[in-house]
């Protein structure tokens, strides 16, 4: 599109009329929205005089509906009789049938007398296995033998499954009772031997190659 030649009188007249029309529209728009422009430019707001306590009061009033609802629900539940208030809960005598430590094969009452309890005894099972009498004797030795320090070292060498009936932390889940698994009972079909370690740590030291390793004549 070719450019307009602004040197022509008719073009000059057209541009002047367009500029004047634009100015009139802008002045009319400013007169209509002058008050809104002033309020927006100054960001003036009417002071409400709120304090922190007023804000907290509004929040408390808004939460009263939920508090009233919960109070009505809890009042209805308080009227109900809890199961712990009765003399006997049905089925409680059958909860531990077949699931005690001796019945699942984790312990023997002969080794731990705490496991031998009547059927109506619902106390908690012991956490730790009984300590070996020889290790217990180390603990009660005098200071020259360092009984406590020696006892902790000996106990630390034992597997956790030898000291506890059940894993007490998440790290014990890996390898817990590994001897009872397939890898503990099933021996490898083919033996393995570290030849380098065996040869380097041998009492006889390095030896010459066998005769069948020699180059044939």
VOBA-1610 file (N, C-alpha, C; in pm, whole numbers, padded with zeros to 5 digits, always signed):
BEGIN
Unk+00085-00120+00000Unk+00000+00000+00000Unk+00088+00123+00000Unk+00069+00212-00095Unk+00156+00331-00102Unk+00128+00426+00013Unk+00230+00500+00054Unk+00218+00596+00163Unk+00134+00716+00119Unk+00068+00779+00220Unk-00015+00897+00192Unk+00073+01020+00177Unk+00043+01097+00080Unk+00118+01222+00057Unk+00057+01330+00145Unk+00127+01363+00253Unk+00074+01461+00348Unk+00093+01605+00304Unk+00147+01625+00186Unk+00163+01762+00135Unk+00039+01811+00062Unk-00053+01719+00033Unk-00174+01759-00038Unk-00270+01829+00059Unk-00339+01934+00017Unk-00431+02006+00107Unk-00545+01920+00158Unk-00602+01832+00073Unk-00715+01749+00120Unk-00671+01647+00225Unk-00547+01599+00212Unk-00496+01504+00313Unk-00471+01576+00445Unk-00419+01698+00436Unk-00393+01776+00558Unk-00524+01805+00630Unk-00627+01839+00556Unk-00756+01867+00616Unk-00814+01742+00684Unk-00799+01627+00621Unk-00849+01502+00678Unk-00777+01466+00810Unk-00647+01486+00813Unk-00571+01455+00934Unk-00609+01548+01049Unk-00630+01678+01016Unk-00665+01772+01122Unk-00801+01737+01182Unk-00898+01700+01097Unk-01029+01662+01148Unk-01022+01534+01232Unk-00938+01440+01193Unk-00923+01316+01271Unk-00862+01343+01409Unk-00763+01430+01415Unk-00699+01463+01542Unk-00797+01535+01634Unk-00876+01626+01580Unk-00972+01700+01662Unk-01081+01605+01715Unk-01125+01512+01632Unk-01226+01416+01676Unk-01172+01327+01789Unk-01048+01284+01777Unk-00987+01202+01882Unk-00976+01279+02012Unk-00938+01408+02006Unk-00927+01488+02127Unk-01062+01507+02195Unk-01168+01526+02116Unk-01301+01543+02175Unk-01346+01415+02246Unk-01319+01299+02184Unk-01356+01172+02247Unk-01279+01148+02378Unk-01152+01183+02380Unk-01072+01166+02501Unk-01120+01259+02612Unk-01153+01385+02576Unk-01202+01478+02676Unk-01337+01432+02732Unk-01423+01377+02648Unk-01553+01329+02694Unk-01536+01208+02787Unk-01445+01119+02752Unk-01421+01002+02837Unk-01364+01044+02972Unk-01272+01143+02972Unk-01215+01190+03098Unk-01319+01257+03185Unk-01415+01329+03124Unk-01519+01394+03203Unk-01615+01293+03264Unk-01640+01184+03193Unk-01731+01083+03245Unk-01670+01002+03360Unk-01542+00969+03349Unk-01476+00881+03446Unk-01367+00952+03525Unk-01382+01081+03545Unk-01279+01155+03617Unk-01273+01114+03763Unk-01389+01095+03825Unk-01392+01059+03967Unk-01331+00920+03991Unk-01363+00824+03905Unk-01307+00690+03920Unk-01157+00689+03896Unk-01112+00771+03800Unk-00967+00778+03776Unk-00895+00834+03896Unk-00954+00931+03960Unk-00890+00991+04076Unk-00883+00893+04193Unk-00993+00821+04215Unk-00992+00723+04324Unk-00893+00610+04298Unk-00884+00566+04173Unk-00792+00457+04140Unk-00646+00501+04151Unk-00618+00621+04110Unk-00480+00669+04114Unk-00431+00696+04255Unk-00521+00734+04347Unk-00479+00766+04483Unk-00492+00648+04579Unk-00565+00540+04540Unk-00583+00421+04624Unk-00637+00458+04762Unk-00736+00538+04764Unk-00796+00579+04890Unk-00906+00481+04929Unk-00907+00439+05055Unk-01010+00351+05110Unk-01061+00411+05240Unk-01184+00389+05266Unk-01243+00441+05390Unk-01192+00361+05509Unk-01141+00426+05611Unk-01090+00352+05729Unk-01204+00283+05802Unk-01183+00154+05834Unk-01284+00075+05903Unk-01258+00064+06052Unk-01136+00094+06095Unk-01106+00092+06238Unk-01106-00047+06299Unk-01065-00149+06222Unk-01061-00285+06274Unk-00934-00304+06356Unk-00947-00381+06466Unk-00833-00421+06548Unk-00815-00572+06537Unk-00707-00621+06593Unk-00679-00764+06586Unk-00786-00845+06658Unk-00835-00791+06768Unk-00938-00863+06843Unk-01067-00875+06762Unk-01093-00776+06675Unk-01213-00783+06591Unk-01201-00895+06487Unk-01082-00910+06431Unk-01061-01017+06334Unk-01075-01153+06400Unk-01019-01169+06520Unk-01033-01296+06591Unk-01178-01325+06627Unk-01253-01221+06660Unk-01394-01241+06693Unk-01473-01291+06574Unk-01444-01237+06456Unk-01512-01283+06335Unk-01481-01430+06307Unk-01356-01469+06326Unk-01320-01609+06302Unk-01386-01703+06403Unk-01396-01658+06528Unk-01459-01742+06630Unk-01609-01758+06603Unk-01673-01649+06561Unk-01816-01657+06532Unk-01841-01751+06413Unk-01751-01745+06313Unk-01768-01834+06198Unk-01750-01980+06235Unk-01669-02010+06336Unk-01647-02148+06377Unk-01745-02199+06480Unk-01834-02113+06530Unk-01930-02157+06631Unk-02030-02256+06575Unk-02062-02246+06446Unk-02156-02340+06387Unk-02101-02483+06391Unk-01973-02496+06353Unk-01913-02629+06357Unk-01899-02680+06500Unk-01871-02590+06595Unk-01859-02632+06735Unk-01993-02682+06789Unk-02099-02610+06755Unk-02232-02653+06799Unk-02270-02788+06739Unk-02238-02807+06613Unk-02268-02934+06548Unk-02191-03049+06614Unk-02062-03027+06639Unk-01981-03133+06701Unk-02027-03160+06844Unk-02073-03057+06915Unk-02118-03077+07052Unk-02243-03164+07054Unk-02334-03142+06961Unk-02455-03223+06955Unk-02420-03369+06924Unk-02326-03388+06831Unk-02286-03524+06797Unk-02217-03594+06913Unk-02128-03522+06984Unk-02059-03584+07097Unk-02154-03610+07214Unk-02255-03526+07229Unk-02352-03550+07336Unk-02429-03678+07312Unk-02462-03704+07185Unk-02532-03827+07153Unk-02442-03948+07174Unk-02312-03934+07142Unk-02219-04047+07160Unk-02189-04074+07306Unk-02192-03969+07390Unk-02164-03989+07532Unk-02273-04069+07601Unk-02390-04068+07545Unk-02499-04145+07604Unk-02482-04295+07579Unk-02403-04330+07478Unk-02383-04471+07447Unk-02289-04534+07550Unk-02306-04659+07577Unk-02223-04730+07673Unk-02104-04790+07602Unk-01985-04758+07648Unk-01865-04809+07586Unk-01848-04957+07615Unk-01777-05024+07525Unk-01754-05166+07544Unk-01660-05194+07659Unk-01574-05096+07691Unk-01481-05117+07803Unk-01550-05112+07938Unk-01677-05064+07943Unk-01748-05054+08070Unk-01818-05184+08109Unk-01829-05277+08015Unk-01897-05402+08046Unk-01798-05500+08106Unk-01851-05606+08165Unk-01765-05704+08232Unk-01686-05788+08134Unk-01746-05825+08023Unk-01680-05913+07928Unk-01726-05879+07787Unk-01631-05870+07697Unk-01660-05845+07557Unk-01666-05979+07486Unk-01770-05999+07409Unk-01786-06127+07342Unk-01673-06151+07244Unk-01617-06270+07250Unk-01511-06306+07157Unk-01372-06274+07205Unk-01355-06205+07320Unk-01221-06169+07364Unk-01141-06291+07406Unk-01210-06396+07452Unk-01138-06516+07495Unk-01086-06598+07378Unk-01126-06564+07256Unk-01082-06640+07139Unk-00982-06562+07053Unk-00941-06444+07100Unk-00852-06363+07018Unk-00714-06424+07006Unk-00664-06485+07115Unk-00529-06536+07115Unk-00522-06687+07092Unk-00634-06748+07061Unk-00631-06891+07037Unk-00555-06921+06908Unk-00447-06997+06920Unk-00369-07033+06803Unk-00271-06928+06756Unk-00259-06815+06827Unk-00169-06708+06784Unk-00071-06668+06892Unk-00057-06746+06997Unk+00041-06714+07099Unk+00181-06750+07050Unk+00282-06701+07120Unk+00421-06724+07080Unk+00456-06873+07080Unk+00418-06952+07182Unk+00450-07097+07173Unk+00376-07168+07061Unk+00251-07127+07031Unk+00174-07197+06930Unk+00223-07169+06789Unk+00282-07052+06766Unk+00337-07023+06633Unk+00481-07068+06620Unk+00537-07124+06726Unk+00672-07180+06718Unk+00784-07082+06736Unk+00759-06968+06799Unk+00865-06869+06821Unk+00932-06883+06957Unk+00872-06955+07047Unk+00930-06969+07179Unk+00881-07097+07245Unk+00951-07134+07352Unk+00919-07257+07427Unk+00900-07219+07573Unk+00788-07257+07634Unk+00771-07225+07777Unk+00878-07285+07867Unk+00944-07390+07821Unk+01052-07445+07903Unk+01171-07350+07911Unk+01196-07278+07803Unk+01306-07182+07804Unk+01266-07048+07865Unk+01139-07009+07843Unk+01090-06882+07896Unk+00961-06910+07972Unk+00966-06916+08105Unk+00844-06945+08184Unk+00736-06839+08169Unk+00770-06722+08121Unk+00668-06617+08104Unk+00565-06652+07997Unk+00601-06744+07906Unk+00510-06781+07799Unk+00403-06880+07844Unk+00422-06941+07959Unk+00326-07039+08009Unk+00223-06965+08094Unk+00109-06935+08031Unk+00004-06860+08098Unk-00130-06928+08075Unk-00225-06908+08165Unk-00359-06968+08144Unk-00432-06899+08030Unk-00540-06962+07986Unk-00615-06909+07872Unk-00685-06779+07905Unk-00717-06754+08032Unk-00787-06632+08068Unk-00692-06516+08099Unk-00562-06536+08077Unk-00464-06430+08098Unk-00438-06362+07963Unk-00480-06236+07951Unk-00467-06163+07825Unk-00365-06051+07835Unk-00268-06068+07921Unk-00162-05967+07930Unk-00072-05972+07806Unk+00007-05868+07788Unk+00092-05859+07670Unk+00204-05961+07676Unk+00245-06006+07559Unk+00355-06101+07548Unk+00487-06033+07579Unk+00585-06107+07628Unk+00717-06046+07653Unk+00784-06004+07522Unk+00862-05899+07530Unk+00929-05845+07412Unk+01062-05915+07388Unk+01142-05927+07492Unk+01276-05986+07477Unk+01275-06131+07520Unk+01363-06206+07460Unk+01386-06344+07500Unk+01470-06346+07629Unk+01466-06453+07703Unk+01549-06460+07825Unk+01698-06456+07791Unk+01773-06390+07876Unk+01917-06375+07854Unk+01988-06504+07893Unk+02089-06537+07816Unk+02169-06656+07844Unk+02233-06643+07982Unk+02227-06746+08065Unk+02288-06734+08200Unk+02436-06700+08196Unk+02511-06750+08097Unk+02653-06716+08089Unk+02672-06567+08061Unk+02590-06511+07971Unk+02599-06367+07945Unk+02552-06286+08065Unk+02452-06336+08133Unk+02405-06265+08253Unk+02510-06264+08362Unk+02590-06369+08367Unk+02698-06373+08467Unk+02805-06269+08435Unk+02828-06243+08306Unk+02927-06142+08268Unk+02884-06004+08316Unk+02754-05976+08312Unk+02704-05846+08350Unk+02728-05815+08496Unk+02723-05915+08581Unk+02734-05893+08725Unk+02877-05909+08776Unk+02973-05911+08688Unk+03111-05918+08733Unk+03157-05782+08782Unk+03269-05782+08851Unk+03320-05659+08908Unk+03385-05569+08805Unk+03439-05457+08855Unk+03502-05358+08767Unk+03626-05413+08698Unk+03710-05491+08763Unk+03830-05538+08689Unk+03796-05613+08561Unk+03685-05686+08560Unk+03647-05759+08439Unk+03565-05676+08343Unk+03530-05551+08380Unk+03448-05462+08296Unk+03322-05535+08251Unk+03243-05576+08350Unk+03127-05658+08322Unk+03027-05593+08227Unk+02992-05467+08248Unk+02891-05403+08165Unk+02941-05385+08021Unk+03064-05340+08005Unk+03118-05320+07871Unk+03133-05453+07798Unk+03182-05553+07869Unk+03198-05685+07808Unk+03062-05745+07773Unk+02964-05724+07859Unk+02831-05778+07835Unk+02769-05717+07709Unk+02784-05586+07691Unk+02728-05521+07572Unk+02796-05569+07444Unk+02926-05594+07450Unk+02996-05644+07332Unk+02951-05784+07295Unk+02932-05868+07396Unk+02887-06004+07369Unk+02744-06004+07315Unk+02659-05920+07372Unk+02519-05914+07328Unk+02506-05856+07188Unk+02595-05766+07152Unk+02588-05705+07018Unk+02622-05804+06907Unk+02698-05908+06940Unk+02734-06007+06839Unk+02619-06102+06808Unk+02522-06111+06898Unk+02408-06201+06875Unk+02309-06137+06778Unk+02243-06219+06699Unk+02143-06169+06605Unk+02023-06114+06680Unk+01954-06014+06623Unk+01835-05961+06692Unk+01727-06066+06714Unk+01714-06164+06625Unk+01612-06267+06643Unk+01644-06359+06760Unk+01771-06358+06804Unk+01808-06438+06920Unk+01779-06363+07051Unk+01754-06232+07039Unk+01729-06150+07159Unk+01584-06105+07171Unk+01512-06101+07060Unk+01373-06054+07062Unk+01286-06156+06991Unk+01159-06154+07028Unk+01063-06243+06963Unk+01016-06187+06829Unk+01003-06056+06820Unk+00955-05992+06698Unk+01045-05873+06666Unk+01054-05832+06540Unk+01136-05715+06505Unk+01079-05589+06569Unk+01165-05515+06636Unk+01123-05395+06707Unk+01149-05267+06629Unk+01217-05274+06517Unk+01239-05155+06435Unk+01238-05198+06288Unk+01227-05101+06201Unk+01213-05131+06057Unk+01339-05192+05998Unk+01456-05156+06052Unk+01580-05208+05994Unk+01597-05357+06017Unk+01525-05413+06114Unk+01536-05556+06141Unk+01452-05640+06043Unk+01369-05576+05964Unk+01286-05652+05871Unk+01372-05721+05765Unk+01485-05660+05730Unk+01573-05718+05629Unk+01664-05820+05695Unk+01649-05945+05657Unk+01731-06051+05713Unk+01676-06112+05839Unk+01552-06077+05878Unk+01495-06133+06000Unk+01467-06283+05980Unk+01524-06364+06066Unk+01510-06510+06061Unk+01547-06564+05923Unk+01659-06519+05874Unk+01704-06562+05742Unk+01741-06709+05741Unk+01780-06762+05856Unk+01817-06904+05862Unk+01697-06996+05839Unk+01577-06945+05863Unk+01457-07027+05841Unk+01408-07021+05696Unk+01467-06934+05616Unk+01423-06918+05479Unk+01491-07021+05388Unk+01462-07012+05261Unk+01520-07103+05163Unk+01671-07088+05155Unk+01719-06962+05167Unk+01862-06937+05154Unk+01939-06989+05275Unk+01871-06998+05391Unk+01940-07049+05508Unk+01941-07200+05516Unk+01838-07263+05460Unk+01830-07409+05467Unk+01891-07477+05345Unk+01880-07416+05229Unk+01930-07476+05106Unk+02074-07432+05082Unk+02165-07525+05086Unk+02305-07495+05062Unk+02330-07483+04912Unk+02430-07408+04871Unk+02459-07395+04727Unk+02499-07530+04667Unk+02458-07553+04546Unk+02486-07680+04479Unk+02633-07692+04440Unk+02697-07580+04413Unk+02837-07582+04370Unk+02917-07497+04469Unk+03026-07556+04519Unk+03109-07484+04612Unk+03186-07371+04546Unk+03219-07272+04624Unk+03295-07158+04575Unk+03422-07143+04658Unk+03531-07105+04591Unk+03659-07092+04660Unk+03731-06970+04606Unk+03779-06886+04697Unk+03854-06767+04656Unk+04000-06810+04636Unk+04033-06841+04513Unk+04166-06892+04486Unk+04274-06789+04513Unk+04248-06664+04476Unk+04350-06562+04497Unk+04378-06543+04645Unk+04271-06538+04725Unk+04290-06521+04868Unk+04357-06643+04929Unk+04318-06761+04884Unk+04377-06882+04939Unk+04525-06893+04905Unk+04561-06854+04783Unk+04701-06866+04744Unk+04787-06759+04810Unk+04737-06637+04820Unk+04818-06529+04878Unk+04833-06544+05028Unk+04730-06601+05095Unk+04735-06615+05241Unk+04779-06755+05282Unk+04830-06833+05190Unk+04874-06967+05223Unk+05002-06963+05307Unk+05016-07059+05397Unk+05136-07064+05480Unk+05260-07101+05401Unk+05243-07177+05294Unk+05359-07220+05215Unk+05407-07113+05118Unk+05324-07010+05094Unk+05368-06904+05004Unk+05347-06942+04859Unk+05393-06858+04769Unk+05374-06886+04626Unk+05457-07007+04584Unk+05403-07085+04492Unk+05468-07205+04442Unk+05482-07196+04290Unk+05577-07269+04234Unk+05592-07267+04086Unk+05474-07335+04019Unk+05456-07306+03892Unk+05346-07364+03816Unk+05363-07514+03805Unk+05252-07586+03798Unk+05263-07732+03777Unk+05328-07763+03642Unk+05366-07891+03628Unk+05435-07932+03506Unk+05345-07922+03383Unk+05217-07945+03402Unk+05132-07943+03284Unk+05106-07800+03234Unk+05154-07697+03308Unk+05145-07562+03261Unk+05264-07522+03173Unk+05364-07604+03173Unk+05483-07571+03095Unk+05457-07582+02943Unk+05537-07508+02870Unk+05522-07513+02724Unk+05575-07646+02674Unk+05497-07716+02593Unk+05548-07846+02543Unk+05673-07829+02460Unk+05763-07928+02469Unk+05890-07922+02397Unk+05867-07956+02249
//
